[in-house]
Amino acid sequence: MNARADALMRHAVELQRRDQRPQAIAAYQQALALAPQAPDGWYNLGYLLNAENRFAEALEKIAPGARSKAGGL
């Protein structure tokens, strides 16, 4: 992961910890645009979208992270 994506991911985690969901969602989206291979980022984004009742989007975002962690299944 490049330095910019890593910084955005850390920022997203901090926003999520503070329960600033819309801002965390935006930060995860920016980070994942730069580093789409980050399964934890996809999972966290999906988790937040689910918490915002954006269920279809949540499922779309969680799936890549789950596949990556499962070895590409």
Secondary structure, DSSP 8 states (H G I E B T S, - for coil): --HHHHHHHHHHHHHHHTT-HHHHHHHHHHHHHH-TT-HHHHHHHHHHHHHTT-HHHHHHHHHHHHHHHTT--
